[in-house]
Amino acid sequence: MRCFILWVVFGALLTRSRPILRWLHVGSLVWGILTELPLWPCALTVLENWLEAKAGVQPYQGGFLLHYLDKFVYPDISATVLTIAG
């Protein structure tokens, strides 16, 4: 997950002379922006909630990252710093 975040943020530095990587980075950038908007859910969250509902398990509320990876991706960083960085 951290690698994807680093790729979205700094990928443009690695793709200057590589057209295929450039388009992969643009797609990753668009996906990263869209999944941060409140109206566009992450595909992993939708898939996991659907599978849990099919299995008879109560799906969790909120996003995949908040549920599983929040402390791993954003270790001890205040909400204010994250908002400013975003």
SULGIUR-V248772 format. One record per backbone hydrogen bond with DSSP energy under -1.0 kcal/mol. CO is the residue of the C=O (numbers start at 0). NH is the residue of the N-H. If there is no record, write none. Layout:
CO;NH, CO;NH
//
This chain:
0;4, 1;5, 2;6, 3;7, 4;8, 5;9, 6;10, 9;12, 10;13, 17;21, 18;22, 19;23, 20;24, 21;25, 22;26, 23;27, 24;28, 25;29, 26;30, 27;31, 28;32, 29;33, 30;34, 36;39, 41;45, 42;46, 43;47, 44;48, 45;49, 46;50, 47;51, 48;52, 49;53, 50;54, 51;56, 52;55, 62;66, 63;67, 64;69, 68;72, 69;73, 77;81, 78;82, 79;83, 80;84, 81;85
//
